[in-house]
């Protein structure tokens, strides 16, 4: 059984992503999950997707790519199955279109023609969530009052405070991104928030769940910091928890 890595929101910041993945020193038996929001806001959306596709093609380990709300908006904007495409441009989508060479004013299939076919396939094949052991990985979170089978995409991709401020009844620790925090949010055993605001000058965060190591790289800094966070799990009683923040 290898290690289990979960990576938070990237938002078109390719250098930090590359540095983080290099620091993970992935091996064939490892598992790697990305929580979505690969694009928008930052300038390097196309570079990020190119990197992820190359990483996947190298078969360095088993990988799962989840869909974030920004990929959902992009797909709808381009005329594919998605939601809230009308909000894409005002939520950082202009930077993504620019990275693909899309001319201002284009949308739908006219804009989609500027995207490589393998990139469009990547966006369309993103998964809604994945459960691995006692961890549930999802982009935004879950509705606290519904079972896993009853979760809708609006909750999985968009939910914020209703999930963050309330315990849920699912038999998992939910690993999520979407809502940026200054530091990783630990509300154990219920949830771990891994969006630490990279594109806003914060950090890209990755939690290695097997040994409970937190890997982080700050925006513009070519150094990955590693923190042992196992003590937070040891101190957490079953189904009780109080929010904590960890990091550098």
Phi, psi and omega in degrees: 000123181273193179275167186227107183255141176230124186251133180280194187296131184261319178047056169062039176242084190291325184295315180295323177299312181298317180296320181294313181296322176300317181293334179293336181047059187298144176237162189305324185273001180284164175236134183230124180239132174254134188273005178097182187059062177278338191242180172074152179074302179280169187273350191246043182301311182296320178298320180298312181293321175303315180298315181295320178293321176296319179298317179296319181293334180284348178054042182288335177192181176280127184236146173230128179249117180267157178271134172257172180296332180287324174292324178297316178295318180301313181301316179295319179299324182274359177095012178258182182288116180188194183221151170059035178300335179293344179261001186299311186295323183278358178247035176094004184290336180301319179297322178294313179300320179298320181294337178262004178075025179280129180286142180304135180100342178283146171202179181060212184296334177297317177287323183299332180298340180276351180265131175303146183301324180291333176288317178298320177296319178302310181297321183285339183263003179298144184267157183281319178195167174213136176254126180229110184061232180263017179248135173245118181260128182206154185294301189258328184141198181224156171290124184296343187255004182240153174288170181298319180293338183267357182291133176260167185293331178298321176289312185298327184257340193232341188300148178228260192295327179303324178278314187295322187267000181231142172291155177244169184256005180287149182277043183222156159271121184272121176260120189219166176237230168075305183261109185292138176235157176296323178224167178302133178267122176246112173236076188273146006268018189276314190203156174224121179263123189247009173270107181248035166064040182309309187293343178265012182098008179270229186228156165264125185245144178221127178256125174265109191284335184292310180256002179058058175249136178254120177254132182218141174231128181278149180307124176080003181247122185274052180213132179258124178265140180239128181235134174279117182246016183300330183298331180293326176287321181295329182274353186268117176287157181304128176056022171234148179185153178231134183304135176225157174239143180224157178143190182258000000 
